[in-house]
Amino acid sequence: MKLGKIIGRVVCNQKIAEFDGAKFLLVQPLDENLNNTGDPIVATDKIQAGTNEIVYYETSKEAGRIYETTMNPSDASVMGIVDDINLSNK
Amino acid sequence: MILAKVIGNVVSTIKEKGYESKKILIVQPVDYNGKNNGKSFLAIDAVQAGVGDTVLILEEGGSARDIINEPESMTIKCVIAGIVDSVNV
């Protein structure tokens, strides 16, 4: 999984049938120090994450598996909201 | 698998079912000389690894599901599969 920050929402009316009811969030990938690392991506979300929250997301086939009843073809999904990050002092 | 060093952990209460009761560690990929080699990411711990350990990371969904043998673990792809004692080159 990778760390990310929710920076916005994506609204999509015309889409594939499998994405019906899916919520799309704009996620900025972060490194362990919460600095931006890479371009923002769009991820599906089922855990009600909100803007400005630090989250972690998973990619590829495992992302689609948050929807138990359909083989959803999402390739990035928010998996959890981060409460705290503890780093060793190096 | 790749080599990585555990550099921290993440605490998370609200998450997908498959991640409940799992320890989430921040890992930094390293080369076989121990030098940083790539961006850090998160992995589920399956071997009681701790901060400072060099570990083996498995980044494949099917294998991760075999390790975390639970019905809701379909959402897990990245697992710490072993703790490295030594690398001999």
N, CA and C atoms of all chains as a GROMACS GRO file, in nm:
protein
  537
    1MET      N    1   0.086  -0.121   0.000
    1MET     CA    2   0.000   0.000   0.000
    1MET      C    3   0.088   0.124   0.000
    2LYS      N    4   0.033   0.235  -0.041
    2LYS     CA    5   0.108   0.360  -0.040
    2LYS      C    6   0.028   0.465   0.036
    3LEU      N    7   0.102   0.559   0.093
    3LEU     CA    8   0.035   0.668   0.164
    3LEU      C    9  -0.013   0.772   0.065
    4GLY      N   10  -0.123   0.837   0.100
    4GLY     CA   11  -0.173   0.942   0.011
    4GLY      C   12  -0.258   1.040   0.088
    5LYS      N   13  -0.287   1.153   0.023
    5LYS     CA   14  -0.374   1.253   0.084
    5LYS      C   15  -0.490   1.278  -0.011
    6ILE      N   16  -0.611   1.280   0.044
    6ILE     CA   17  -0.728   1.307  -0.039
    6ILE      C   18  -0.730   1.456  -0.069
    7ILE      N   19  -0.721   1.492  -0.197
    7ILE     CA   20  -0.720   1.634  -0.231
    7ILE      C   21  -0.846   1.677  -0.306
    8GLY      N   22  -0.935   1.582  -0.335
    8GLY     CA   23  -1.058   1.622  -0.401
    8GLY      C   24  -1.141   1.504  -0.442
    9ARG      N   25  -1.252   1.531  -0.509
    9ARG     CA   26  -1.341   1.426  -0.559
    9ARG      C   27  -1.350   1.432  -0.710
   10VAL      N   28  -1.383   1.322  -0.770
   10VAL     CA   29  -1.404   1.314  -0.915
   10VAL      C   30  -1.547   1.268  -0.938
   11VAL      N   31  -1.621   1.344  -1.018
   11VAL     CA   32  -1.758   1.306  -1.048
   11VAL      C   33  -1.763   1.254  -1.191
   12CYS      N   34  -1.830   1.142  -1.209
   12CYS     CA   35  -1.828   1.074  -1.338
   12CYS      C   36  -1.967   1.017  -1.366
   13ASN      N   37  -2.043   1.076  -1.459
   13ASN     CA   38  -2.176   1.022  -1.487
   13ASN      C   39  -2.172   0.915  -1.594
   14GLN      N   40  -2.101   0.939  -1.702
   14GLN     CA   41  -2.089   0.841  -1.809
   14GLN      C   42  -1.972   0.750  -1.776
   15LYS      N   43  -2.000   0.624  -1.743
   15LYS     CA   44  -1.891   0.535  -1.707
   15LYS      C   45  -1.932   0.390  -1.730
   16ILE      N   46  -1.838   0.301  -1.716
   16ILE     CA   47  -1.867   0.159  -1.735
   16ILE      C   48  -1.964   0.112  -1.626
   17ALA      N   49  -2.043   0.011  -1.658
   17ALA     CA   50  -2.146  -0.038  -1.566
   17ALA      C   51  -2.087  -0.081  -1.433
   18GLU      N   52  -1.967  -0.138  -1.435
   18GLU     CA   53  -1.906  -0.187  -1.311
   18GLU      C   54  -1.876  -0.075  -1.214
   19PHE      N   55  -1.864   0.050  -1.262
   19PHE     CA   56  -1.835   0.162  -1.175
   19PHE      C   57  -1.961   0.229  -1.120
   20ASP      N   58  -2.076   0.168  -1.143
   20ASP     CA   59  -2.201   0.226  -1.095
   20ASP      C   60  -2.201   0.231  -0.943
   21GLY      N   61  -2.224   0.351  -0.886
   21GLY     CA   62  -2.226   0.363  -0.742
   21GLY      C   63  -2.090   0.380  -0.679
   22ALA      N   64  -1.983   0.374  -0.757
   22ALA     CA   65  -1.849   0.388  -0.702
   22ALA      C   66  -1.820   0.535  -0.674
   23LYS      N   67  -1.746   0.560  -0.568
   23LYS     CA   68  -1.707   0.696  -0.534
   23LYS      C   69  -1.561   0.713  -0.572
   24PHE      N   70  -1.530   0.821  -0.643
   24PHE     CA   71  -1.394   0.843  -0.689
   24PHE      C   72  -1.330   0.959  -0.615
   25LEU      N   73  -1.211   0.938  -0.561
   25LEU     CA   74  -1.140   1.043  -0.491
   25LEU      C   75  -1.008   1.072  -0.562
   26LEU      N   76  -0.967   1.200  -0.555
   26LEU     CA   77  -0.837   1.238  -0.609
   26LEU      C   78  -0.735   1.224  -0.496
   27VAL      N   79  -0.635   1.140  -0.517
   27VAL     CA   80  -0.539   1.110  -0.412
   27VAL      C   81  -0.400   1.154  -0.454
   28GLN      N   82  -0.333   1.231  -0.368
   28GLN     CA   83  -0.195   1.272  -0.392
   28GLN      C   84  -0.104   1.175  -0.319
   29PRO      N   85  -0.021   1.096  -0.390
   29PRO     CA   86   0.069   1.003  -0.322
   29PRO      C   87   0.169   1.079  -0.234
   30LEU      N   88   0.198   1.024  -0.115
   30LEU     CA   89   0.291   1.085  -0.022
   30LEU      C   90   0.400   0.986   0.016
   31ASP      N   91   0.515   1.038   0.060
   31ASP     CA   92   0.616   0.949   0.118
   31ASP      C   93   0.594   0.945   0.269
   32GLU      N   94   0.685   0.878   0.341
   32GLU     CA   95   0.662   0.856   0.486
   32GLU      C   96   0.670   0.986   0.564
   33ASN      N   97   0.729   1.092   0.506
   33ASN     CA   98   0.736   1.222   0.572
   33ASN      C   99   0.622   1.313   0.527
   34LEU      N  100   0.527   1.256   0.457
   34LEU     CA  101   0.408   1.327   0.408
   34LEU      C  102   0.443   1.435   0.306
   35ASN      N  103   0.554   1.415   0.232
   35ASN     CA  104   0.584   1.503   0.120
   35ASN      C  105   0.527   1.443  -0.007
   36ASN      N  106   0.484   1.532  -0.099
   36ASN     CA  107   0.429   1.484  -0.225
   36ASN      C  108   0.533   1.400  -0.300
   37THR      N  109   0.489   1.288  -0.354
   37THR     CA  110   0.580   1.204  -0.432
   37THR      C  111   0.506   1.146  -0.551
   38GLY      N  112   0.508   1.216  -0.661
   38GLY     CA  113   0.439   1.167  -0.779
   38GLY      C  114   0.312   1.245  -0.807
   39ASP      N  115   0.247   1.208  -0.917
   39ASP     CA  116   0.126   1.280  -0.960
   39ASP      C  117   0.003   1.223  -0.891
   40PRO      N  118  -0.099   1.308  -0.873
   40PRO     CA  119  -0.224   1.259  -0.812
   40PRO      C  120  -0.289   1.152  -0.900
   41ILE      N  121  -0.358   1.058  -0.835
   41ILE     CA  122  -0.432   0.954  -0.908
   41ILE      C  123  -0.576   0.956  -0.862
   42VAL      N  124  -0.661   0.884  -0.936
   42VAL     CA  125  -0.801   0.870  -0.898
   42VAL      C  126  -0.819   0.731  -0.838
   43ALA      N  127  -0.879   0.724  -0.720
   43ALA     CA  128  -0.899   0.595  -0.655
   43ALA      C  129  -1.044   0.580  -0.612
   44THR      N  130  -1.094   0.456  -0.616
   44THR     CA  131  -1.229   0.432  -0.565
   44THR      C  132  -1.222   0.424  -0.414
   45ASP      N  133  -1.334   0.453  -0.350
   45ASP     CA  134  -1.334   0.460  -0.204
   45ASP      C  135  -1.465   0.405  -0.150
   46LYS      N  136  -1.455   0.320  -0.046
   46LYS     CA  137  -1.575   0.264   0.016
   46LYS      C  138  -1.579   0.294   0.165
   47ILE      N  139  -1.471   0.352   0.219
   47ILE     CA  140  -1.466   0.373   0.364
   47ILE      C  141  -1.496   0.516   0.403
   48GLN      N  142  -1.554   0.592   0.312
   48GLN     CA  143  -1.598   0.729   0.342
   48GLN      C  144  -1.483   0.821   0.381
   49ALA      N  145  -1.372   0.812   0.314
   49ALA     CA  146  -1.263   0.905   0.341
   49ALA      C  147  -1.302   1.043   0.289
   50GLY      N  148  -1.252   1.149   0.356
   50GLY     CA  149  -1.287   1.284   0.317
   50GLY      C  150  -1.166   1.365   0.276
   51THR      N  151  -1.191   1.483   0.219
   51THR     CA  152  -1.083   1.568   0.172
   51THR      C  153  -0.988   1.603   0.285
   52ASN      N  154  -0.858   1.608   0.254
   52ASN     CA  155  -0.750   1.640   0.346
   52ASN      C  156  -0.712   1.528   0.440
   53GLU      N  157  -0.780   1.412   0.432
   53GLU     CA  158  -0.741   1.302   0.519
   53GLU      C  159  -0.620   1.229   0.461
   54ILE      N  160  -0.531   1.181   0.549
   54ILE     CA  161  -0.420   1.098   0.506
   54ILE      C  162  -0.472   0.955   0.503
   55VAL      N  163  -0.452   0.888   0.392
   55VAL     CA  164  -0.504   0.752   0.376
   55VAL      C  165  -0.394   0.663   0.321
   56TYR      N  166  -0.422   0.532   0.310
   56TYR     CA  167  -0.335   0.444   0.233
   56TYR      C  168  -0.422   0.374   0.130
   57TYR      N  169  -0.364   0.352   0.013
   57TYR     CA  170  -0.441   0.291  -0.095
   57TYR      C  171  -0.363   0.175  -0.153
   58GLU      N  172  -0.436   0.083  -0.215
   58GLU     CA  173  -0.373  -0.031  -0.281
   58GLU      C  174  -0.405  -0.024  -0.429
   59THR      N  175  -0.318  -0.083  -0.510
   59THR     CA  176  -0.336  -0.075  -0.655
   59THR      C  177  -0.357  -0.213  -0.714
   60SER      N  178  -0.376  -0.218  -0.844
   60SER     CA  179  -0.396  -0.338  -0.926
   60SER      C  180  -0.517  -0.418  -0.880
   61LYS      N  181  -0.518  -0.548  -0.903
   61LYS     CA  182  -0.642  -0.624  -0.889
   61LYS      C  183  -0.703  -0.618  -0.749
   62GLU      N  184  -0.620  -0.605  -0.649
   62GLU     CA  185  -0.669  -0.604  -0.511
   62GLU      C  186  -0.757  -0.483  -0.486
   63ALA      N  187  -0.740  -0.378  -0.563
   63ALA     CA  188  -0.822  -0.258  -0.545
   63ALA      C  189  -0.968  -0.287  -0.576
   64GLY      N  190  -0.992  -0.366  -0.679
   64GLY     CA  191  -1.129  -0.396  -0.718
   64GLY      C  192  -1.202  -0.482  -0.618
   65ARG      N  193  -1.128  -0.549  -0.530
   65ARG     CA  194  -1.188  -0.646  -0.439
   65ARG      C  195  -1.257  -0.582  -0.319
   66ILE      N  196  -1.257  -0.447  -0.309
   66ILE     CA  197  -1.330  -0.386  -0.197
   66ILE      C  198  -1.480  -0.400  -0.222
   67TYR      N  199  -1.518  -0.423  -0.349
   67TYR     CA  200  -1.659  -0.447  -0.379
   67TYR      C  201  -1.680  -0.597  -0.384
   68GLU      N  202  -1.743  -0.652  -0.279
   68GLU     CA  203  -1.747  -0.797  -0.267
   68GLU      C  204  -1.833  -0.862  -0.374
   69THR      N  205  -1.939  -0.795  -0.416
   69THR     CA  206  -2.034  -0.865  -0.503
   69THR      C  207  -2.002  -0.854  -0.650
   70THR      N  208  -1.920  -0.759  -0.690
   70THR     CA  209  -1.888  -0.749  -0.832
   70THR      C  210  -1.738  -0.753  -0.851
   71MET      N  211  -1.695  -0.803  -0.964
   71MET     CA  212  -1.552  -0.800  -0.997
   71MET      C  213  -1.524  -0.662  -1.052
   72ASN      N  214  -1.518  -0.564  -0.963
   72ASN     CA  215  -1.501  -0.426  -1.004
   72ASN      C  216  -1.362  -0.404  -1.062
   73PRO      N  217  -1.350  -0.341  -1.178
   73PRO     CA  218  -1.219  -0.328  -1.244
   73PRO      C  219  -1.136  -0.209  -1.195
   74SER      N  220  -1.163  -0.156  -1.078
   74SER     CA  221  -1.082  -0.046  -1.029
   74SER      C  222  -0.938  -0.090  -1.010
   75ASP      N  223  -0.842  -0.001  -1.041
   75ASP     CA  224  -0.702  -0.039  -1.021
   75ASP      C  225  -0.636   0.039  -0.908
   76ALA      N  226  -0.715   0.116  -0.833
   76ALA     CA  227  -0.662   0.184  -0.715
   76ALA      C  228  -0.778   0.210  -0.621
   77SER      N  229  -0.766   0.171  -0.495
   77SER     CA  230  -0.872   0.192  -0.397
   77SER      C  231  -0.815   0.233  -0.264
   78VAL      N  232  -0.888   0.323  -0.197
   78VAL     CA  233  -0.849   0.364  -0.063
   78VAL      C  234  -0.881   0.249   0.032
   79MET      N  235  -0.783   0.210   0.114
   79MET     CA  236  -0.801   0.094   0.202
   79MET      C  237  -0.818   0.133   0.347
   80GLY      N  238  -0.765   0.250   0.388
   80GLY     CA  239  -0.778   0.286   0.529
   80GLY      C  240  -0.740   0.431   0.552
   81ILE      N  241  -0.788   0.486   0.663
   81ILE     CA  242  -0.753   0.623   0.701
   81ILE      C  243  -0.646   0.617   0.808
   82VAL      N  244  -0.540   0.698   0.792
   82VAL     CA  245  -0.427   0.694   0.885
   82VAL      C  246  -0.457   0.779   1.007
   83ASP      N  247  -0.445   0.718   1.128
   83ASP     CA  248  -0.458   0.796   1.252
   83ASP      C  249  -0.324   0.854   1.292
   84ASP      N  250  -0.217   0.774   1.278
   84ASP     CA  251  -0.088   0.814   1.329
   84ASP      C  252   0.022   0.745   1.250
   85ILE      N  253   0.134   0.814   1.232
   85ILE     CA  254   0.250   0.755   1.168
   85ILE      C  255   0.367   0.765   1.264
   86ASN      N  256   0.435   0.654   1.291
   86ASN     CA  257   0.551   0.654   1.378
   86ASN      C  258   0.673   0.615   1.296
   87LEU      N  259   0.773   0.704   1.292
   87LEU     CA  260   0.895   0.675   1.216
   87LEU      C  261   1.013   0.665   1.310
   88SER      N  262   1.107   0.575   1.279
   88SER     CA  263   1.228   0.566   1.360
   88SER      C  264   1.315   0.685   1.324
   89ASN      N  265   1.391   0.740   1.422
   89ASN     CA  266   1.476   0.854   1.394
   89ASN      C  267   1.606   0.804   1.334
   90LYS      N  268   1.628   0.837   1.206
   90LYS     CA  269   1.750   0.783   1.144
   90LYS      C  270   1.839   0.898   1.099
   91MET      N  271   1.048  -1.152  -0.449
   91MET     CA  272   1.044  -1.070  -0.327
   91MET      C  273   1.151  -0.963  -0.337
   92ILE      N  274   1.139  -0.860  -0.259
   92ILE     CA  275   1.245  -0.758  -0.255
   92ILE      C  276   1.289  -0.740  -0.110
   93LEU      N  277   1.409  -0.683  -0.094
   93LEU     CA  278   1.460  -0.654   0.039
   93LEU      C  279   1.413  -0.515   0.079
   94ALA      N  280   1.383  -0.498   0.208
   94ALA     CA  281   1.343  -0.365   0.253
   94ALA      C  282   1.373  -0.352   0.401
   95LYS      N  283   1.379  -0.228   0.446
   95LYS     CA  284   1.405  -0.202   0.587
   95LYS      C  285   1.280  -0.142   0.649
   96VAL      N  286   1.242  -0.189   0.766
   96VAL     CA  287   1.124  -0.135   0.833
   96VAL      C  288   1.163  -0.004   0.899
   97ILE      N  289   1.094   0.104   0.862
   97ILE     CA  290   1.132   0.236   0.915
   97ILE      C  291   1.023   0.299   1.001
   98GLY      N  292   0.910   0.231   1.016
   98GLY     CA  293   0.807   0.288   1.100
   98GLY      C  294   0.679   0.209   1.092
   99ASN      N  295   0.575   0.261   1.156
   99ASN     CA  296   0.446   0.193   1.146
   99ASN      C  297   0.334   0.294   1.132
  100VAL      N  298   0.218   0.246   1.093
  100VAL     CA  299   0.101   0.329   1.071
  100VAL      C  300  -0.012   0.277   1.160
  101VAL      N  301  -0.078   0.369   1.229
  101VAL     CA  302  -0.194   0.331   1.309
  101VAL      C  303  -0.319   0.374   1.233
  102SER      N  304  -0.416   0.283   1.222
  102SER     CA  305  -0.534   0.313   1.141
  102SER      C  306  -0.655   0.244   1.201
  103THR      N  307  -0.759   0.319   1.229
  103THR     CA  308  -0.879   0.260   1.290
  103THR      C  309  -0.985   0.229   1.184
  104ILE      N  310  -1.010   0.327   1.097
  104ILE     CA  311  -1.113   0.309   0.994
  104ILE      C  312  -1.047   0.250   0.871
  105LYS      N  313  -1.084   0.128   0.834
  105LYS     CA  314  -1.023   0.066   0.718
  105LYS      C  315  -1.109  -0.047   0.666
  106GLU      N  316  -1.070  -0.097   0.550
  106GLU     CA  317  -1.141  -0.208   0.488
  106GLU      C  318  -1.132  -0.331   0.578
  107LYS      N  319  -1.234  -0.421   0.564
  107LYS     CA  320  -1.241  -0.539   0.651
  107LYS      C  321  -1.114  -0.622   0.650
  108GLY      N  322  -1.054  -0.638   0.536
  108GLY     CA  323  -0.938  -0.725   0.526
  108GLY      C  324  -0.819  -0.677   0.607
  109TYR      N  325  -0.814  -0.550   0.643
  109TYR     CA  326  -0.700  -0.492   0.712
  109TYR      C  327  -0.720  -0.487   0.862
  110GLU      N  328  -0.836  -0.532   0.910
  110GLU     CA  329  -0.864  -0.524   1.054
  110GLU      C  330  -0.771  -0.615   1.132
  111SER      N  331  -0.723  -0.568   1.244
  111SER     CA  332  -0.632  -0.643   1.332
  111SER      C  333  -0.498  -0.673   1.268
  112LYS      N  334  -0.463  -0.601   1.163
  112LYS     CA  335  -0.334  -0.626   1.099
  112LYS      C  336  -0.236  -0.515   1.134
  113LYS      N  337  -0.110  -0.552   1.145
  113LYS     CA  338  -0.006  -0.454   1.174
  113LYS      C  339   0.045  -0.399   1.041
  114ILE      N  340   0.045  -0.266   1.028
  114ILE     CA  341   0.087  -0.204   0.903
  114ILE      C  342   0.220  -0.135   0.926
  115LEU      N  343   0.324  -0.176   0.853
  115LEU     CA  344   0.457  -0.120   0.871
  115LEU      C  345   0.499  -0.040   0.748
  116ILE      N  346   0.580   0.065   0.773
  116ILE     CA  347   0.635   0.143   0.662
  116ILE      C  348   0.770   0.082   0.628
  117VAL      N  349   0.790   0.045   0.502
  117VAL     CA  350   0.914  -0.020   0.461
  117VAL      C  351   0.983   0.060   0.352
  118GLN      N  352   1.114   0.063   0.357
  118GLN     CA  353   1.197   0.133   0.259
  118GLN      C  354   1.278   0.028   0.182
  119PRO      N  355   1.253   0.012   0.052
  119PRO     CA  356   1.328  -0.087  -0.024
  119PRO      C  357   1.478  -0.055  -0.021
  120VAL      N  358   1.559  -0.159  -0.007
  120VAL     CA  359   1.704  -0.142  -0.009
  120VAL      C  360   1.764  -0.240  -0.109
  121ASP      N  361   1.887  -0.210  -0.154
  121ASP     CA  362   1.958  -0.308  -0.238
  121ASP      C  363   2.029  -0.406  -0.146
  122TYR      N  364   2.100  -0.504  -0.203
  122TYR     CA  365   2.158  -0.608  -0.116
  122TYR      C  366   2.274  -0.556  -0.033
  123ASN      N  367   2.318  -0.429  -0.057
  123ASN     CA  368   2.419  -0.369   0.028
  123ASN      C  369   2.357  -0.287   0.140
  124GLY      N  370   2.226  -0.283   0.143
  124GLY     CA  371   2.159  -0.210   0.249
  124GLY      C  372   2.133  -0.064   0.218
  125LYS      N  373   2.165  -0.023   0.095
  125LYS     CA  374   2.142   0.118   0.058
  125LYS      C  375   2.000   0.138   0.008
  126ASN      N  376   1.942   0.255   0.043
  126ASN     CA  377   1.807   0.286  -0.003
  126ASN      C  378   1.797   0.277  -0.154
  127ASN      N  379   1.689   0.216  -0.201
  127ASN     CA  380   1.676   0.190  -0.344
  127ASN      C  381   1.531   0.199  -0.384
  128GLY      N  382   1.476   0.320  -0.392
  128GLY     CA  383   1.336   0.334  -0.432
  128GLY      C  384   1.254   0.403  -0.325
  129LYS      N  385   1.124   0.416  -0.354
  129LYS     CA  386   1.034   0.487  -0.264
  129LYS      C  387   0.981   0.394  -0.156
  130SER      N  388   0.954   0.451  -0.040
  130SER     CA  389   0.898   0.371   0.068
  130SER      C  390   0.750   0.345   0.043
  131PHE      N  391   0.698   0.238   0.106
  131PHE     CA  392   0.555   0.209   0.095
  131PHE      C  393   0.513   0.132   0.220
  132LEU      N  394   0.387   0.088   0.221
  132LEU     CA  395   0.334   0.019   0.339
  132LEU      C  396   0.318  -0.130   0.311
  133ALA      N  397   0.331  -0.212   0.415
  133ALA     CA  398   0.312  -0.356   0.398
  133ALA      C  399   0.250  -0.413   0.524
  134ILE      N  400   0.173  -0.521   0.507
  134ILE     CA  401   0.112  -0.590   0.620
  134ILE      C  402   0.216  -0.685   0.679
  135ASP      N  403   0.227  -0.685   0.812
  135ASP     CA  404   0.326  -0.769   0.876
  135ASP      C  405   0.270  -0.908   0.906
  136ALA      N  406   0.343  -1.012   0.864
  136ALA     CA  407   0.297  -1.149   0.891
  136ALA      C  408   0.398  -1.227   0.973
  137VAL      N  409   0.510  -1.162   1.013
  137VAL     CA  410   0.617  -1.234   1.081
  137VAL      C  411   0.668  -1.162   1.205
  138GLN      N  412   0.589  -1.072   1.262
  138GLN     CA  413   0.629  -0.999   1.383
  138GLN      C  414   0.758  -0.919   1.362
  139ALA      N  415   0.769  -0.852   1.250
  139ALA     CA  416   0.886  -0.769   1.224
  139ALA      C  417   0.876  -0.640   1.304
  140GLY      N  418   0.992  -0.578   1.332
  140GLY     CA  419   0.993  -0.453   1.406
  140GLY      C  420   1.075  -0.348   1.334
  141VAL      N  421   1.068  -0.225   1.385
  141VAL     CA  422   1.143  -0.116   1.323
  141VAL      C  423   1.292  -0.147   1.329
  142GLY      N  424   1.361  -0.126   1.217
  142GLY     CA  425   1.503  -0.154   1.211
  142GLY      C  426   1.535  -0.287   1.146
  143ASP      N  427   1.437  -0.377   1.137
  143ASP     CA  428   1.460  -0.507   1.074
  143ASP      C  429   1.472  -0.491   0.924
  144THR      N  430   1.557  -0.576   0.863
  144THR     CA  431   1.556  -0.592   0.718
  144THR      C  432   1.467  -0.710   0.687
  145VAL      N  433   1.376  -0.691   0.594
  145VAL     CA  434   1.273  -0.793   0.572
  145VAL      C  435   1.258  -0.826   0.424
  146LEU      N  436   1.184  -0.936   0.397
  146LEU     CA  437   1.147  -0.973   0.260
  146LEU      C  438   1.005  -0.927   0.236
  147ILE      N  439   0.983  -0.858   0.124
  147ILE     CA  440   0.850  -0.810   0.091
  147ILE      C  441   0.795  -0.888  -0.026
  148LEU      N  442   0.674  -0.938  -0.011
  148LEU     CA  443   0.602  -1.006  -0.118
  148LEU      C  444   0.497  -0.910  -0.170
  149GLU      N  445   0.502  -0.882  -0.302
  149GLU     CA  446   0.406  -0.784  -0.353
  149GLU      C  447   0.314  -0.846  -0.456
  150GLU      N  448   0.255  -0.959  -0.424
  150GLU     CA  449   0.169  -1.025  -0.521
  150GLU      C  450   0.044  -1.072  -0.450
  151GLY      N  451  -0.071  -1.044  -0.510
  151GLY     CA  452  -0.198  -1.066  -0.443
  151GLY      C  453  -0.228  -1.209  -0.408
  152GLY      N  454  -0.209  -1.300  -0.504
  152GLY     CA  455  -0.238  -1.441  -0.478
  152GLY      C  456  -0.156  -1.496  -0.364
  153SER      N  457  -0.028  -1.464  -0.364
  153SER     CA  458   0.060  -1.512  -0.256
  153SER      C  459   0.022  -1.448  -0.123
  154ALA      N  460  -0.010  -1.319  -0.126
  154ALA     CA  461  -0.048  -1.251  -0.003
  154ALA      C  462  -0.172  -1.316   0.056
  155ARG      N  463  -0.266  -1.357  -0.030
  155ARG     CA  464  -0.389  -1.421   0.019
  155ARG      C  465  -0.358  -1.557   0.079
  156ASP      N  466  -0.259  -1.627   0.025
  156ASP     CA  467  -0.222  -1.757   0.081
  156ASP      C  468  -0.165  -1.740   0.220
  157ILE      N  469  -0.092  -1.629   0.241
  157ILE     CA  470  -0.030  -1.607   0.371
  157ILE      C  471  -0.133  -1.562   0.472
  158ILE      N  472  -0.210  -1.460   0.435
  158ILE     CA  473  -0.316  -1.410   0.523
  158ILE      C  474  -0.438  -1.491   0.489
  159ASN      N  475  -0.457  -1.601   0.554
  159ASN     CA  476  -0.558  -1.698   0.510
  159ASN      C  477  -0.695  -1.664   0.566
  160GLU      N  478  -0.750  -1.550   0.523
  160GLU     CA  479  -0.882  -1.509   0.572
  160GLU      C  480  -0.970  -1.473   0.453
  161PRO      N  481  -1.102  -1.490   0.467
  161PRO     CA  482  -1.190  -1.463   0.352
  161PRO      C  483  -1.190  -1.318   0.306
  162GLU      N  484  -1.173  -1.222   0.398
  162GLU     CA  485  -1.179  -1.083   0.354
  162GLU      C  486  -1.044  -1.030   0.309
  163SER      N  487  -0.942  -1.114   0.304
  163SER     CA  488  -0.809  -1.063   0.274
  163SER      C  489  -0.785  -1.048   0.124
  164MET      N  490  -0.893  -1.045   0.045
  164MET     CA  491  -0.878  -1.031  -0.099
  164MET      C  492  -0.821  -0.895  -0.136
  165THR      N  493  -0.824  -0.799  -0.042
  165THR     CA  494  -0.779  -0.665  -0.074
  165THR      C  495  -0.632  -0.643  -0.041
  166ILE      N  496  -0.564  -0.747   0.006
  166ILE     CA  497  -0.425  -0.731   0.048
  166ILE      C  498  -0.332  -0.779  -0.061
  167LYS      N  499  -0.229  -0.701  -0.090
  167LYS     CA  500  -0.136  -0.738  -0.196
  167LYS      C  501   0.008  -0.742  -0.146
  168CYS      N  502   0.037  -0.664  -0.040
  168CYS     CA  503   0.176  -0.642   0.001
  168CYS      C  504   0.199  -0.695   0.142
  169VAL      N  505   0.283  -0.796   0.156
  169VAL     CA  506   0.299  -0.863   0.285
  169VAL      C  507   0.448  -0.879   0.317
  170ILE      N  508   0.481  -0.866   0.447
  170ILE     CA  509   0.618  -0.895   0.490
  170ILE      C  510   0.626  -1.044   0.515
  171ALA      N  511   0.708  -1.112   0.438
  171ALA     CA  512   0.709  -1.258   0.439
  171ALA      C  513   0.823  -1.318   0.518
  172GLY      N  514   0.923  -1.237   0.557
  172GLY     CA  515   1.035  -1.294   0.631
  172GLY      C  516   1.125  -1.186   0.686
  173ILE      N  517   1.202  -1.221   0.789
  173ILE     CA  518   1.300  -1.128   0.846
  173ILE      C  519   1.438  -1.178   0.805
  174VAL      N  520   1.518  -1.087   0.749
  174VAL     CA  521   1.647  -1.126   0.694
  174VAL      C  522   1.753  -1.130   0.804
  175ASP      N  523   1.824  -1.244   0.814
  175ASP     CA  524   1.937  -1.253   0.908
  175ASP      C  525   2.065  -1.204   0.843
  176SER      N  526   2.090  -1.250   0.721
  176SER     CA  527   2.212  -1.204   0.655
  176SER      C  528   2.197  -1.218   0.505
  177VAL      N  529   2.271  -1.135   0.433
  177VAL     CA  530   2.277  -1.142   0.287
  177VAL      C  531   2.422  -1.167   0.251
  178ASN      N  532   2.450  -1.275   0.184
  178ASN     CA  533   2.588  -1.307   0.147
  178ASN      C  534   2.606  -1.292  -0.003
  179VAL      N  535   2.696  -1.204  -0.042
  179VAL     CA  536   2.716  -1.177  -0.185
  179VAL      C  537   2.858  -1.215  -0.223
   0.00000   0.00000   0.00000
